[in-house]
Amino acid sequence: MSGASGPELPLLRLALTGTPGTGKTRLSEELQGLVEIQNQSILAETKGFLGQDDGGSKEIDVEGLSTILVEEWSSPPEKTQLIDGHLSHLLPVDAIIILRAHPLVIDARLHLRDYEEQKILDNVEWEMIGGPWLELEEIDIPILELDSGVLDPNELTTEVLNWLSQDCAPERPAEILDWLDDMASKDW
Ligand code: DAT
């Protein structure tokens, strides 16, 4: 859909969050041109909030970044913005899209990457226990949850655009995906 001029969308800043492997990058590519995509790590680096942790990997100071963004984002953007990043739901955004996928799907997708086993396991567990939802209990902004293990990128794009066109209604999913419940209810 790159470069297409799509439906009129509300001028909001949206987080596109989810466990690594849920398809944030892929969905961002689909939405490119319809909304302005920002990568959370690049945003953090530009603003000086991307540091080095002990293991040498890059770590975002989300609190520091949020503090300056609250001021910078005090008025609406000129174009609908989507901030792609697994911590983007912790930024001062107007609405959140959470991508989910069954832990077994995450496991398979991350094995195709150059990730260490422990990192894969940490991410699979994070997804299994509900991922970003655990950090959103106090937050009172619209949230859309989509399953990238079921919907292909094209279908996800349609869902996102429909939701935005309806001014982010409904504000919450009728039921949050619960992989543990799902597994418990299976007759093994
Ligand atoms: P993320 O950016 O959240 O880490 P990604 O966009 O790199 O995830 O996608 C991880 C892998 O999953 C990649 O191989 C593409 C595939 N993928 C992404 N979205 C998908 C979808 N809706 N259906 C099937 N596969 C998908």
py3Dmol code that shows the C-alpha trace and the ligand (Angstrom):
import py3Dmol

protein = """\
ATOM      1  CA  MET A   1       0.000   0.000   0.000  1.00  0.00           C
ATOM      2  CA  SER A   2       3.078   2.136  -0.024  1.00  0.00           C
ATOM      3  CA  GLY A   3       2.510   5.695  -1.216  1.00  0.00           C
ATOM      4  CA  ALA A   4      -1.268   5.300  -1.498  1.00  0.00           C
ATOM      5  CA  SER A   5      -3.496   8.139  -0.383  1.00  0.00           C
ATOM      6  CA  GLY A   6      -5.968   6.401   1.860  1.00  0.00           C
ATOM      7  CA  PRO A   7      -8.955   7.276   4.005  1.00  0.00           C
ATOM      8  CA  GLU A   8      -8.985  10.399   6.154  1.00  0.00           C
ATOM      9  CA  LEU A   9      -7.560   9.441   9.509  1.00  0.00           C
ATOM     10  CA  PRO A  10      -7.676  11.203  12.874  1.00  0.00           C
ATOM     11  CA  LEU A  11      -4.571  13.262  13.664  1.00  0.00           C
ATOM     12  CA  LEU A  12      -3.220  11.112  16.452  1.00  0.00           C
ATOM     13  CA  ARG A  13       0.037   9.654  17.627  1.00  0.00           C
ATOM     14  CA  LEU A  14      -0.292   5.893  17.819  1.00  0.00           C
ATOM     15  CA  ALA A  15       1.958   3.304  19.401  1.00  0.00           C
ATOM     16  CA  LEU A  16       2.459   0.088  17.467  1.00  0.00           C
ATOM     17  CA  THR A  17       3.672  -2.282  20.136  1.00  0.00           C
ATOM     18  CA  GLY A  18       4.022  -6.006  20.704  1.00  0.00           C
ATOM     19  CA  THR A  19       6.538  -8.689  21.565  1.00  0.00           C
ATOM     20  CA  PRO A  20       9.384  -8.936  19.020  1.00  0.00           C
ATOM     21  CA  GLY A  21       8.203 -11.175  16.199  1.00  0.00           C
ATOM     22  CA  THR A  22       4.571 -10.081  16.317  1.00  0.00           C
ATOM     23  CA  GLY A  23       4.952  -8.246  13.013  1.00  0.00           C
ATOM     24  CA  LYS A  24       5.342  -4.561  13.869  1.00  0.00           C
ATOM     25  CA  THR A  25       7.911  -3.899  11.150  1.00  0.00           C
ATOM     26  CA  ARG A  26       5.868  -5.756   8.561  1.00  0.00           C
ATOM     27  CA  LEU A  27       2.674  -3.880   9.416  1.00  0.00           C
ATOM     28  CA  SER A  28       4.531  -0.546   9.451  1.00  0.00           C
ATOM     29  CA  GLU A  29       5.665  -1.254   5.909  1.00  0.00           C
ATOM     30  CA  GLU A  30       2.040  -1.836   4.867  1.00  0.00           C
ATOM     31  CA  LEU A  31       0.923   1.407   6.481  1.00  0.00           C
ATOM     32  CA  GLN A  32       3.770   3.478   5.103  1.00  0.00           C
ATOM     33  CA  GLY A  33       2.386   6.398   3.128  1.00  0.00           C
ATOM     34  CA  LEU A  34      -1.010   6.253   4.844  1.00  0.00           C
ATOM     35  CA  VAL A  35       0.477   7.292   8.176  1.00  0.00           C
ATOM     36  CA  GLU A  36       3.867   8.687   9.148  1.00  0.00           C
ATOM     37  CA  ILE A  37       5.976   5.891  10.575  1.00  0.00           C
ATOM     38  CA  GLN A  38       8.532   6.564  13.289  1.00  0.00           C
ATOM     39  CA  ASN A  39      10.800   3.946  14.740  1.00  0.00           C
ATOM     40  CA  GLN A  40      11.048   4.134  18.513  1.00  0.00           C
ATOM     41  CA  SER A  41      14.798   3.391  18.641  1.00  0.00           C
ATOM     42  CA  ILE A  42      15.572   6.022  16.015  1.00  0.00           C
ATOM     43  CA  LEU A  43      13.382   8.506  17.874  1.00  0.00           C
ATOM     44  CA  ALA A  44      15.232   7.710  21.122  1.00  0.00           C
ATOM     45  CA  GLU A  45      18.624   8.027  19.441  1.00  0.00           C
ATOM     46  CA  THR A  46      17.737  11.341  17.825  1.00  0.00           C
ATOM     47  CA  LYS A  47      16.666  12.750  21.170  1.00  0.00           C
ATOM     48  CA  GLY A  48      19.677  11.308  23.041  1.00  0.00           C
ATOM     49  CA  PHE A  49      17.850   8.601  24.993  1.00  0.00           C
ATOM     50  CA  LEU A  50      19.444   5.488  23.512  1.00  0.00           C
ATOM     51  CA  GLY A  51      22.137   4.173  25.826  1.00  0.00           C
ATOM     52  CA  GLN A  52      24.385   1.145  26.055  1.00  0.00           C
ATOM     53  CA  ASP A  53      23.620  -1.523  28.666  1.00  0.00           C
ATOM     54  CA  ASP A  54      26.257  -3.771  30.334  1.00  0.00           C
ATOM     55  CA  GLY A  55      25.840  -6.446  27.691  1.00  0.00           C
ATOM     56  CA  GLY A  56      26.598  -3.926  24.941  1.00  0.00           C
ATOM     57  CA  SER A  57      23.072  -3.892  23.502  1.00  0.00           C
ATOM     58  CA  LYS A  58      21.225  -0.613  23.070  1.00  0.00           C
ATOM     59  CA  GLU A  59      18.665   0.313  25.660  1.00  0.00           C
ATOM     60  CA  ILE A  60      16.032   3.023  25.464  1.00  0.00           C
ATOM     61  CA  ASP A  61      15.542   5.372  28.407  1.00  0.00           C
ATOM     62  CA  VAL A  62      11.754   5.378  27.971  1.00  0.00           C
ATOM     63  CA  GLU A  63      11.133   7.580  30.989  1.00  0.00           C
ATOM     64  CA  GLY A  64      13.556  10.256  29.813  1.00  0.00           C
ATOM     65  CA  LEU A  65      12.223  10.090  26.282  1.00  0.00           C
ATOM     66  CA  SER A  66       8.603  10.313  27.495  1.00  0.00           C
ATOM     67  CA  THR A  67       9.378  13.382  29.602  1.00  0.00           C
ATOM     68  CA  ILE A  68      10.526  15.415  26.632  1.00  0.00           C
ATOM     69  CA  LEU A  69       7.879  14.014  24.285  1.00  0.00           C
ATOM     70  CA  VAL A  70       5.059  15.126  26.586  1.00  0.00           C
ATOM     71  CA  GLU A  71       6.114  18.697  25.803  1.00  0.00           C
ATOM     72  CA  GLU A  72       6.977  18.160  22.153  1.00  0.00           C
ATOM     73  CA  TRP A  73       3.717  16.326  21.535  1.00  0.00           C
ATOM     74  CA  SER A  74       1.480  18.849  23.298  1.00  0.00           C
ATOM     75  CA  SER A  75      -0.367  19.633  20.043  1.00  0.00           C
ATOM     76  CA  PRO A  76      -1.712  17.176  17.436  1.00  0.00           C
ATOM     77  CA  PRO A  77       0.580  16.028  14.609  1.00  0.00           C
ATOM     78  CA  GLU A  78       0.080  17.304  11.065  1.00  0.00           C
ATOM     79  CA  LYS A  79      -0.256  13.727   9.855  1.00  0.00           C
ATOM     80  CA  THR A  80      -1.325  10.581  11.733  1.00  0.00           C
ATOM     81  CA  GLN A  81       1.815   9.157  13.304  1.00  0.00           C
ATOM     82  CA  LEU A  82       2.632   5.577  14.168  1.00  0.00           C
ATOM     83  CA  ILE A  83       5.521   4.868  16.530  1.00  0.00           C
ATOM     84  CA  ASP A  84       6.823   1.367  15.942  1.00  0.00           C
ATOM     85  CA  GLY A  85       8.563  -0.193  18.926  1.00  0.00           C
ATOM     86  CA  HIS A  86       8.051  -2.825  21.603  1.00  0.00           C
ATOM     87  CA  LEU A  87       8.096  -0.075  24.275  1.00  0.00           C
ATOM     88  CA  SER A  88       6.076   2.476  22.310  1.00  0.00           C
ATOM     89  CA  HIS A  89       3.006   1.889  24.509  1.00  0.00           C
ATOM     90  CA  LEU A  90       4.972   3.571  27.329  1.00  0.00           C
ATOM     91  CA  LEU A  91       5.266   6.847  25.398  1.00  0.00           C
ATOM     92  CA  PRO A  92       2.715   9.692  25.717  1.00  0.00           C
ATOM     93  CA  VAL A  93       0.671   8.519  22.704  1.00  0.00           C
ATOM     94  CA  ASP A  94      -3.056   9.027  22.019  1.00  0.00           C
ATOM     95  CA  ALA A  95      -3.899   5.391  21.240  1.00  0.00           C
ATOM     96  CA  ILE A  96      -2.210   2.007  21.122  1.00  0.00           C
ATOM     97  CA  ILE A  97      -2.195  -0.914  18.694  1.00  0.00           C
ATOM     98  CA  ILE A  98      -0.956  -4.136  20.270  1.00  0.00           C
ATOM     99  CA  LEU A  99       0.109  -6.917  17.951  1.00  0.00           C
ATOM    100  CA  ARG A 100      -0.104 -10.405  19.397  1.00  0.00           C
ATOM    101  CA  ALA A 101       0.721 -13.859  18.090  1.00  0.00           C
ATOM    102  CA  HIS A 102       0.548 -17.278  19.691  1.00  0.00           C
ATOM    103  CA  PRO A 103       3.761 -18.049  21.657  1.00  0.00           C
ATOM    104  CA  LEU A 104       4.495 -20.968  19.329  1.00  0.00           C
ATOM    105  CA  VAL A 105       4.269 -18.598  16.376  1.00  0.00           C
ATOM    106  CA  ILE A 106       6.653 -16.164  18.114  1.00  0.00           C
ATOM    107  CA  ASP A 107       9.013 -19.043  18.882  1.00  0.00           C
ATOM    108  CA  ALA A 108       9.084 -20.123  15.231  1.00  0.00           C
ATOM    109  CA  ARG A 109       9.493 -16.569  13.919  1.00  0.00           C
ATOM    110  CA  LEU A 110      12.312 -15.681  16.326  1.00  0.00           C
ATOM    111  CA  HIS A 111      14.173 -18.887  15.510  1.00  0.00           C
ATOM    112  CA  LEU A 112      14.454 -17.556  11.977  1.00  0.00           C
ATOM    113  CA  ARG A 113      16.370 -14.606  13.456  1.00  0.00           C
ATOM    114  CA  ASP A 114      19.851 -14.504  14.842  1.00  0.00           C
ATOM    115  CA  TYR A 115      18.547 -14.472  18.435  1.00  0.00           C
ATOM    116  CA  GLU A 116      20.072 -16.381  21.361  1.00  0.00           C
ATOM    117  CA  GLU A 117      17.889 -19.155  22.842  1.00  0.00           C
ATOM    118  CA  GLN A 118      17.483 -17.233  26.110  1.00  0.00           C
ATOM    119  CA  LYS A 119      16.276 -14.129  24.290  1.00  0.00           C
ATOM    120  CA  ILE A 120      13.767 -16.205  22.327  1.00  0.00           C
ATOM    121  CA  LEU A 121      12.520 -17.819  25.523  1.00  0.00           C
ATOM    122  CA  ASP A 122      12.190 -14.436  27.289  1.00  0.00           C
ATOM    123  CA  ASN A 123      10.098 -13.115  24.409  1.00  0.00           C
ATOM    124  CA  VAL A 124       7.957 -16.237  24.159  1.00  0.00           C
ATOM    125  CA  GLU A 125       7.245 -15.980  27.897  1.00  0.00           C
ATOM    126  CA  TRP A 126       6.483 -12.274  27.644  1.00  0.00           C
ATOM    127  CA  GLU A 127       3.917 -13.015  24.960  1.00  0.00           C
ATOM    128  CA  MET A 128       2.524 -15.965  26.907  1.00  0.00           C
ATOM    129  CA  ILE A 129       1.724 -13.819  29.957  1.00  0.00           C
ATOM    130  CA  GLY A 130       0.090 -11.061  27.991  1.00  0.00           C
ATOM    131  CA  GLY A 131       3.025  -8.825  27.070  1.00  0.00           C
ATOM    132  CA  PRO A 132       2.268  -5.112  26.894  1.00  0.00           C
ATOM    133  CA  TRP A 133      -1.162  -5.488  28.537  1.00  0.00           C
ATOM    134  CA  LEU A 134       0.613  -5.994  31.861  1.00  0.00           C
ATOM    135  CA  GLU A 135       2.043  -2.495  31.605  1.00  0.00           C
ATOM    136  CA  LEU A 136      -1.210  -0.840  30.564  1.00  0.00           C
ATOM    137  CA  GLU A 137      -3.497  -1.424  33.510  1.00  0.00           C
ATOM    138  CA  GLU A 138      -3.638   2.238  34.544  1.00  0.00           C
ATOM    139  CA  ILE A 139      -3.819   3.634  31.036  1.00  0.00           C
ATOM    140  CA  ASP A 140      -7.064   5.091  29.782  1.00  0.00           C
ATOM    141  CA  ILE A 141      -6.598   5.558  26.044  1.00  0.00           C
ATOM    142  CA  PRO A 142      -8.040   3.493  23.168  1.00  0.00           C
ATOM    143  CA  ILE A 143      -6.342   0.153  22.558  1.00  0.00           C
ATOM    144  CA  LEU A 144      -6.708  -2.142  19.544  1.00  0.00           C
ATOM    145  CA  GLU A 145      -5.405  -5.703  19.777  1.00  0.00           C
ATOM    146  CA  LEU A 146      -4.751  -7.791  16.648  1.00  0.00           C
ATOM    147  CA  ASP A 147      -3.477 -11.331  16.140  1.00  0.00           C
ATOM    148  CA  SER A 148      -0.785 -11.512  13.448  1.00  0.00           C
ATOM    149  CA  GLY A 149      -0.775 -15.294  13.741  1.00  0.00           C
ATOM    150  CA  VAL A 150      -4.263 -15.277  12.238  1.00  0.00           C
ATOM    151  CA  LEU A 151      -4.465 -12.130  10.108  1.00  0.00           C
ATOM    152  CA  ASP A 152      -2.074 -11.513   7.240  1.00  0.00           C
ATOM    153  CA  PRO A 153      -0.453  -8.066   6.846  1.00  0.00           C
ATOM    154  CA  ASN A 154      -3.130  -6.961   4.400  1.00  0.00           C
ATOM    155  CA  GLU A 155      -5.956  -7.928   6.761  1.00  0.00           C
ATOM    156  CA  LEU A 156      -4.181  -6.254   9.689  1.00  0.00           C
ATOM    157  CA  THR A 157      -3.904  -3.066   7.658  1.00  0.00           C
ATOM    158  CA  THR A 158      -7.628  -3.116   6.927  1.00  0.00           C
ATOM    159  CA  GLU A 159      -8.411  -3.623  10.627  1.00  0.00           C
ATOM    160  CA  VAL A 160      -6.165  -0.725  11.655  1.00  0.00           C
ATOM    161  CA  LEU A 161      -7.593   1.643   9.050  1.00  0.00           C
ATOM    162  CA  ASN A 162     -11.180   0.712   9.949  1.00  0.00           C
ATOM    163  CA  TRP A 163     -10.507   1.296  13.623  1.00  0.00           C
ATOM    164  CA  LEU A 164      -8.875   4.664  12.985  1.00  0.00           C
ATOM    165  CA  SER A 165     -11.672   5.705  10.633  1.00  0.00           C
ATOM    166  CA  GLN A 166     -14.118   4.983  13.458  1.00  0.00           C
ATOM    167  CA  ASP A 167     -12.155   7.333  15.763  1.00  0.00           C
ATOM    168  CA  CYS A 168     -10.632   4.350  17.577  1.00  0.00           C
ATOM    169  CA  ALA A 169     -13.918   2.661  18.432  1.00  0.00           C
ATOM    170  CA  PRO A 170     -14.353   0.310  20.172  1.00  0.00           C
ATOM    171  CA  GLU A 171     -11.977   1.648  22.821  1.00  0.00           C
ATOM    172  CA  ARG A 172     -11.009  -1.826  24.021  1.00  0.00           C
ATOM    173  CA  PRO A 173     -11.312  -5.354  22.627  1.00  0.00           C
ATOM    174  CA  ALA A 174     -14.370  -7.268  23.853  1.00  0.00           C
ATOM    175  CA  GLU A 175     -11.963  -9.946  25.029  1.00  0.00           C
ATOM    176  CA  ILE A 176      -8.180  -9.818  25.416  1.00  0.00           C
ATOM    177  CA  LEU A 177      -6.238 -12.705  23.883  1.00  0.00           C
ATOM    178  CA  ASP A 178      -5.186 -15.050  26.660  1.00  0.00           C
ATOM    179  CA  TRP A 179      -2.780 -17.759  25.502  1.00  0.00           C
ATOM    180  CA  LEU A 180      -2.625 -19.363  28.952  1.00  0.00           C
ATOM    181  CA  ASP A 181      -6.389 -19.700  29.062  1.00  0.00           C
ATOM    182  CA  ASP A 182      -6.300 -20.969  25.517  1.00  0.00           C
ATOM    183  CA  MET A 183      -3.790 -23.682  26.454  1.00  0.00           C
ATOM    184  CA  ALA A 184      -5.607 -24.606  29.671  1.00  0.00           C
ATOM    185  CA  SER A 185      -8.874 -25.131  27.813  1.00  0.00           C
ATOM    186  CA  LYS A 186      -7.285 -27.512  25.286  1.00  0.00           C
ATOM    187  CA  ASP A 187      -7.798 -31.221  25.705  1.00  0.00           C
ATOM    188  CA  TRP A 188      -4.133 -32.340  25.553  1.00  0.00           C
TER     189      TRP A 188
END
"""
ligand_1 = """\
26
DAT
P 8.576 -7.315 14.759
O 8.905 -6.046 14.010
O 7.389 -7.171 15.647
O 9.740 -7.901 15.479
P 8.433 -8.450 12.087
O 7.594 -7.465 11.360
O 9.911 -8.388 11.863
O 8.138 -8.401 13.654
O 7.855 -9.890 11.718
C 8.435 -11.067 12.242
C 8.292 -12.171 11.216
O 6.935 -12.534 11.071
C 8.786 -11.831 9.839
O 9.429 -12.977 9.317
C 7.550 -11.552 9.037
C 6.496 -12.395 9.720
N 5.178 -11.739 9.785
C 4.934 -10.494 10.206
N 3.616 -10.225 10.176
C 3.006 -11.341 9.733
C 1.650 -11.714 9.487
N 0.635 -10.859 9.713
N 1.402 -12.950 9.044
C 2.417 -13.824 8.824
N 3.720 -13.539 9.040
C 4.016 -12.320 9.480
"""
view = py3Dmol.view(width=600, height=400)
view.addModel(protein, "pdb")
view.setStyle({"model": 0}, {"cartoon": {"style": "trace"}})
view.addModel(ligand_1, "xyz")
view.setStyle({"model": 1}, {"stick": {}})
view.zoomTo()
view.show()
